[in-house]
């Protein structure tokens, strides 16, 4: 039926929340959760986030850790859209192109 699984919806919602933080739409600051990768050569887009090292596996399930790899793999065109709805449609297109993008393997 083309419905999103629970895992895919959670990962999609995480990406949408980061998008809102980057664009300043939400009251939560991006710097509260993430460090931006500045001064490094970044491929893809200019809003790359730094993934901090963690020693325990439970930390990997936190919002600030689980979403970084997926966010960093987005393109500049997907990040550069002006509205949340446009970003959602970009994510829908990404799902159609790359079926396992929203799944944790």
Buried (B, 14 or more C-beta within 10 A) or exposed (E): EEEBEEEBEBBBEBBBBBBBBBBEEBEEEBEEBBEBBEEEEBEBBEBBBEBEEEEEEEEEEEEBBBBBEBBBBBEEEBBBBEEEEEBBEBBEEBBEEEEEBBEEE
